[in-house]
Amino acid sequence: MCRACGAETPRWQGQCPQCEEWNTLERSEQVGARAAPRAASNRAPLVLTDGAAPGARIAAGSAELDRVLGGGIVPGSVVLLGGDPGIGKSTLLLQVAAAVARGAPVLYATGEESAAQVGARASRLGLSAPGLEIAPESDLETILDGARSARAALLIIDSIQTVHSAQLAASAGGVAQLRECAATIVRHAKSSGTAVFIIGHVTREGTIAGPKVLEHLVDTVLYFESDAGSRYRIVRATKNRFGAVNELAFFAMTEGGLREVANPSAIFLARSQPVAPGSIVTVAREGGRPLLVEIQGLVDPMRFGNPRRVAQGLDATRLAMLLAVLNRHAGLSLQDHDVFANVVGGLSLGETASDLPVLLALASSLRDRALPATLIAFGEVGLTGEVRPVAYGEERLREAAKQGFKTALVAEDNLPRKPVEGITAIGVSRLADAVARAFA
C-alpha cells in the first residue's frame, strides 16, 4: 500500500503506479478486513443559504493561535498539528484545552501518556480547568463515545498514529488505520459539531507521517517549526478552509509553557552594534502581517575550486540569478568570490521583496562598508536590472517606522501617496541607482 496516496498493488515495486511517488510502497498488514457497512443517511440536501451561517468561533486562549486559525476554533472543524518530537505540540494543545474548558467541556485523549503524566504536566504549567477530562485511551470508538457522553465542544487526540479502530485488523499507525481513523473523526466532527485537534508525527523529511489523504481530509493543517537550540516556535498554516494560508503564530518556550510573542519583529532584529558590513533589514510579509527581518551577506575571495553559492532561508537558484544581475547592471562582479546569504532567525523567505536587500547586503560585504543602521529596503529585481514594486508597500513602510527606521529604499511605484510619518521613502528604478543611494 502506498503511504502517500493509499493505493494498493499486489506486489512491491519502486514506484507507485497511481501517484508515481518513489519508495512509498509498504507491506500492508490489512488482511481482507473491511470496515462494517454504515447505515444510509436520511438527511435531505440543504439550500446553500441554509448551511451558510457559521457558528460562533471558540477562542483558543491565545491570540496568536486564533490568528492562524482565521479568528478562532470553528465548531465541527478538524485541525491537524504536526511537528518534530519535543517541539511543544502536546504542551500547546494542553494549554488550549485548559483555556477552552473554562467555558465548555473538553476531552483530551492521549494514547502516548497516562492520566498521571498529563496531570503532572498541567500542574507544572499551572493549568486547572474543571471542564477538562483526560482519557488515556487509544481505541477510537471508545474516545468518540466519551466525547459524545461528555458533549465535548473540543476533542484533542494525541496522537493519530497511536489511535486504532477495532473495525480494522491492521495495527495502529498503518496506512489503512490512519486513513479510516481520520475519516471516522471527520464524520464525528461534522455530525456532532465538536471541534477536533489531532496531533500528527512527522517523518525525517518534515512531512506528517502517513498517507497524504490525511491532510486532504482535515480542514486545517498546522506545522510547528523551530531552529535547533532556539526557544522560539513558529506555527504555520499550510492549509486552512476557514482562514488565510501561510499565516504565522509566534511563541516562546518558557518554564510555564508556550507564551505568545507580542512583537515578532524583535526576534529577528537582535543586530550587533555598531552594524557590521553585510547586514540590512527588510520588511517581509508572512501570512497577513509584516515582519522586520535582518538579511546578512558575506562575500569572501575564493580559495580553490568553483565559487560557492550558499543560501539559508532564501532560494539558492534565485540567488545565482541575482548575482548575474548584480554583475551585469551594477558592475559588481562576484565570479571569483564565495557568496553566502542568510536570513537571521531561521525564517524562510519565499517572496521576491527580498531581492533588493540581498544584493545590497552582498555589495556592503564586498566593499566592507556598513549600511546605515536606520535603513531598510525591499523590492523585486528583474533580469534587466529594474527594481519592481511589491505588494503592501505602504503597510511595510508603516511597520518599519514603528520599529524606528528612518529611511527606506523601495521601487518608485511603491512610494506612498501620502508620506508615512517617521520614515523617508526613496524611490529607485534601477539596481545601480539603488546601490549608489545606499552608500551615498
C-alpha positions in Angstrom: 0.0 0.0 0.0 1.3 3.5 -0.9 1.7 5.7 2.2 1.4 8.8 0.0 -2.0 8.1 -1.7 -3.2 4.9 -0.2 -3.3 2.9 -3.5 -2.9 -0.9 -3.3 -0.8 -3.1 -5.5 -0.4 -6.9 -5.5 3.4 -6.7 -5.0 6.1 -4.3 -4.0 7.7 -2.1 -6.6 9.8 1.0 -6.6 7.3 3.5 -7.9 3.6 3.8 -7.0 1.6 3.3 -10.2 -1.1 5.8 -9.1 0.7 8.9 -7.7 4.1 8.0 -9.2 6.0 8.7 -6.0 9.1 6.6 -5.4 9.8 4.3 -2.4 6.4 4.9 -0.8 5.0 1.3 -1.1 4.9 -0.6 2.1 3.6 -4.0 3.1 0.0 -3.7 4.2 -1.0 -5.5 7.4 -4.6 -5.3 6.4 -5.7 -8.9 5.5 -9.0 -8.5 3.8 -10.5 -6.6 6.8 -13.0 -4.0 5.8 -15.0 -1.5 7.8 -18.5 -2.6 8.7 -21.1 -1.1 6.4 -22.6 2.1 7.7 -26.3 2.9 7.7 -27.5 5.2 5.0 -28.2 8.8 6.0 -31.7 10.1 5.8 -30.7 13.8 5.7 -32.1 15.7 2.8 -29.9 18.2 0.8 -29.8 21.8 2.2 -30.3 25.0 0.3 -26.9 26.8 0.1 -28.1 29.7 2.3 -29.4 27.4 5.0 -26.0 26.0 5.6 -24.0 29.2 5.1 -24.3 30.7 8.5 -21.2 29.7 10.5 -21.4 29.1 14.2 -19.6 31.3 16.7 -15.9 30.6 16.9 -14.3 29.4 20.1 -11.4 31.4 21.5 -8.3 29.2 21.8 -6.9 31.2 24.7 -4.1 32.5 22.5 -4.4 35.5 20.2 -1.6 34.2 18.0 -3.2 30.8 17.6 -6.6 32.4 16.9 -4.9 34.4 14.1 -3.5 31.3 12.5 -6.9 29.6 12.7 -8.6 32.5 11.0 -10.2 34.0 14.1 -10.7 31.1 16.5 -11.7 27.5 16.6 -14.6 26.7 14.2 -17.1 24.2 15.7 -17.1 21.0 13.8 -13.7 21.6 12.2 -10.8 19.2 12.3 -7.3 20.6 12.7 -4.1 18.6 12.2 -1.0 19.8 14.0 2.4 18.3 13.1 5.9 19.0 14.3 9.2 17.5 15.4 9.4 15.4 18.6 9.7 17.6 21.7 8.9 20.9 20.0 5.8 21.5 22.1 2.7 20.1 20.3 1.2 18.5 23.4 2.1 21.5 25.6 0.3 23.9 23.3 -2.8 21.8 22.9 -3.0 21.2 26.7 -2.9 24.9 27.2 -5.6 25.3 24.6 -7.7 22.6 26.2 -7.4 24.3 29.6 -8.5 27.7 28.2 -11.5 26.3 26.3 -12.5 24.1 29.3 -13.2 27.2 31.4 -16.4 27.7 29.4 -17.2 24.4 27.7 -16.5 20.6 28.2 -13.2 19.4 26.7 -11.9 15.8 26.3 -8.1 15.3 25.9 -7.5 11.8 24.6 -3.9 10.5 24.7 -2.5 7.2 23.6 1.1 8.1 24.5 0.8 9.1 28.1 -1.0 8.2 31.3 -3.5 10.4 33.0 -0.9 11.0 35.8 1.7 12.2 33.3 -0.8 14.6 31.6 -1.8 15.8 35.1 1.8 16.4 36.1 2.4 18.5 33.0 -0.7 20.5 33.7 0.4 21.1 37.3 3.9 22.2 36.1 2.3 24.6 33.7 -0.1 25.9 36.3 -3.2 24.8 34.4 -6.5 24.0 36.0 -9.9 23.7 34.5 -13.0 21.8 35.9 -14.4 21.1 32.4 -11.3 19.3 31.2 -11.4 15.5 31.1 -8.4 13.2 30.4 -8.9 9.9 28.5 -5.7 7.7 28.4 -7.1 5.7 25.5 -6.1 4.6 22.0 -9.3 2.9 20.9 -11.1 5.3 18.6 -14.6 4.1 19.2 -14.1 4.5 23.0 -12.7 8.0 22.5 -15.6 9.1 20.4 -18.2 7.6 22.8 -16.5 9.5 25.6 -16.7 12.7 23.6 -20.4 12.2 22.9 -21.3 11.4 26.6 -19.4 14.5 27.7 -20.9 16.6 25.0 -17.4 17.9 24.4 -17.0 21.2 22.5 -13.4 20.3 21.8 -11.7 16.9 21.4 -8.0 16.6 21.3 -6.3 13.4 20.1 -2.7 12.9 20.9 -1.7 11.4 18.5 -3.3 10.0 15.4 -0.5 7.4 15.0 -1.4 5.8 18.3 -5.2 5.5 17.6 -6.7 2.4 16.1 -10.2 1.3 15.1 -11.4 -2.2 16.1 -13.1 -2.4 12.7 -9.8 -3.0 11.0 -7.3 -5.8 11.6 -4.3 -3.6 10.8 -2.1 -2.2 13.6 -2.1 1.4 14.8 0.0 3.8 12.6 -0.5 1.8 9.4 -1.8 3.4 6.3 -5.2 1.7 6.5 -5.7 2.6 10.1 -4.7 6.2 9.6 -7.0 6.7 6.7 -10.0 5.0 8.3 -9.5 6.7 11.7 -9.1 10.1 10.1 -12.3 9.6 8.1 -14.2 8.5 11.2 -13.0 11.5 13.2 -14.1 13.9 10.4 -17.5 12.3 10.2 -17.9 12.6 14.0 -16.8 16.3 14.0 -19.2 17.3 11.2 -22.2 15.4 12.6 -21.7 16.5 16.3 -20.3 20.0 15.9 -17.3 19.1 18.0 -14.1 20.7 17.1 -11.2 18.3 16.9 -7.5 18.8 17.2 -5.3 15.9 16.0 -1.5 15.7 16.7 0.5 14.0 14.0 4.0 12.7 14.0 6.4 13.9 11.2 8.8 12.0 9.0 12.5 12.7 8.6 11.7 14.9 5.7 9.4 17.1 7.9 6.1 15.9 6.5 3.3 14.4 8.5 3.7 10.6 8.7 1.0 8.6 6.9 -0.9 8.9 3.6 -1.3 12.3 2.0 -5.1 11.8 2.2 -4.8 12.5 5.9 -4.1 16.2 5.1 -6.8 16.2 2.5 -9.5 15.0 4.9 -8.9 17.7 7.6 -10.0 21.3 7.4 -6.7 22.9 8.7 -3.1 21.7 8.7 -0.7 23.4 11.1 3.1 22.8 11.3 5.2 23.6 14.3 8.7 24.9 13.3 11.8 25.8 15.3 15.5 26.1 14.9 17.7 23.7 16.9 18.6 25.3 20.2 16.1 28.2 19.8 13.4 28.8 22.4 11.1 30.4 19.7 8.4 28.4 18.0 6.5 29.2 14.8 3.1 27.7 13.9 2.4 27.9 10.2 -0.9 27.2 8.5 -0.3 25.3 5.2 -4.0 24.6 4.7 -7.0 26.4 6.1 -10.6 26.2 4.9 -11.6 29.0 7.4 -8.7 31.5 7.1 -5.6 32.6 5.3 -2.9 30.1 4.3 0.7 30.7 5.4 -0.4 32.7 8.4 2.1 32.6 11.2 1.9 32.5 15.0 5.0 33.1 17.2 5.6 31.6 20.6 8.4 31.4 23.1 9.0 28.2 25.1 9.3 29.0 28.8 9.2 27.1 32.1 5.5 27.9 32.2 4.8 26.6 28.7 4.4 28.4 25.4 4.0 32.2 25.7 2.9 34.5 22.8 5.5 36.8 21.3 3.8 40.2 21.3 6.4 41.8 18.9 7.6 39.1 16.4 9.9 41.5 14.6 12.0 41.8 17.7 13.0 38.1 17.3 14.8 38.9 14.0 16.2 42.3 14.9 18.9 41.5 17.5 21.6 43.2 15.5 25.2 43.8 16.6 26.1 47.4 17.4 27.6 49.0 15.6 26.1 47.4 12.5 28.7 45.4 10.6 29.2 45.3 6.8 26.9 42.9 5.0 23.8 43.5 7.1 20.5 45.1 6.2 16.9 44.9 7.4 13.9 44.2 5.1 10.2 44.1 5.7 8.9 40.6 4.8 5.2 39.7 4.6 4.4 36.4 6.2 0.8 35.4 6.2 -1.2 38.6 7.0 1.5 40.5 8.9 4.6 42.4 8.0 7.8 41.3 9.8 11.1 43.1 10.0 13.9 40.6 9.2 17.7 41.0 9.1 19.4 39.7 6.0 23.1 39.0 6.1 25.5 38.6 3.2 29.1 37.5 3.2 31.5 37.8 0.2 34.9 36.1 0.6 37.6 35.6 -2.1 37.6 32.1 -3.5 40.4 29.9 -2.2 40.2 27.0 -4.6 37.8 25.1 -7.0 34.5 26.6 -8.0 32.9 29.6 -6.2 30.3 28.6 -3.6 26.8 29.9 -3.5 25.1 29.2 -0.2 21.7 30.5 0.8 19.9 29.9 4.2 16.3 30.9 4.2 16.4 32.0 0.6 16.1 30.3 -2.8 19.6 29.3 -3.9 18.6 29.3 -7.6 17.3 32.9 -7.4 20.5 34.0 -5.5 22.6 32.8 -8.5 20.3 34.7 -10.9 20.6 37.9 -8.7 24.4 37.6 -8.7 24.4 37.7 -12.5 22.1 40.8 -12.4 24.5 42.5 -9.9 27.4 41.9 -12.2 25.7 43.0 -15.4 23.7 46.0 -14.2 25.6 47.3 -11.1 29.2 46.5 -12.2 29.9 44.3 -9.1 31.5 41.0 -10.1 31.5 38.2 -7.7 32.6 35.4 -10.0 35.9 34.9 -8.1 34.2 35.1 -4.6 32.3 32.7 -2.4 28.9 34.1 -1.6 26.8 33.4 1.5 23.4 34.8 2.2 21.4 34.2 5.4 18.0 35.2 6.9 18.5 35.7 10.6 16.2 33.9 13.0 15.6 30.8 10.9 12.8 32.3 8.8 12.4 31.2 5.2 11.5 34.0 2.7 9.7 32.9 -0.4 8.7 36.3 -1.8 10.6 38.4 -4.2 10.7 41.5 -1.9 14.0 40.2 -0.5 15.8 40.6 -3.9 17.0 44.2 -3.3 18.1 43.8 0.3 20.1 40.7 -0.5 22.0 42.4 -3.2 22.6 45.5 -1.0 23.9 43.2 1.8 26.3 41.5 -0.6 27.5 44.8 -2.0 28.1 46.0 1.6 30.2 43.0 2.3 32.2 43.3 -0.9 33.0 46.9 -0.2 33.5 46.3 3.5 31.3 49.3 4.2 28.4 49.1 6.7 25.0 50.4 5.6 23.1 52.9 7.8 21.6 51.3 10.9 18.2 53.0 10.2 18.0 51.9 6.6 15.5 49.3 5.3 15.0 48.1 1.7 12.5 45.9 -0.2 11.8 45.4 -3.8 12.0 42.8 -6.6 14.9 43.0 -9.0 14.3 41.9 -12.6 16.8 40.4 -15.1 17.2 43.8 -16.9 18.2 45.5 -13.6 15.0 47.2 -12.9 13.6 47.5 -9.4 10.0 46.4 -9.4 7.3 47.1 -6.8 5.9 44.5 -4.3 2.5 44.2 -2.7 1.6 46.0 0.5 4.3 48.6 0.2 2.7 51.3 2.4 1.9 48.7 5.1 5.6 47.6 5.1 6.7 51.2 5.5 4.4 51.8 8.5 5.7 48.7 10.2 9.3 49.9 9.6 8.5 53.3 11.0 7.1 51.7 14.2 10.4 50.0 14.8 12.4 53.2 14.5 13.7 53.0 10.9 14.2 56.4 9.2 14.9 55.7 5.6 13.6 53.1 3.1 14.9 52.2 -0.4 11.9 51.0 -2.4 10.7 50.8 -6.0 9.3 54.1 -7.4 5.9 52.5 -7.7 5.9 51.6 -4.0 6.2 55.3 -2.9 3.2 56.1 -0.8 0.7 58.7 -2.0 1.0 60.4 1.4 4.3 60.4 3.3 4.4 57.9 6.1 5.1 59.6 9.4 8.6 58.9 10.8 10.2 57.4 7.7 11.5 58.8 4.4 10.9 56.6 1.4 13.4 56.9 -1.5 12.2 55.6 -4.9 14.6 53.9 -7.2 14.0 52.4 -10.6 17.4 50.7 -11.4 19.7 48.4 -9.3 22.7 50.7 -10.0 20.8 53.6 -8.7 19.8 51.7 -5.5 23.4 50.7 -4.8 24.6 54.3 -5.2 21.8 55.7 -3.0 22.5 53.1 -0.3 26.2 54.1 0.0 25.6 57.8 -0.5 
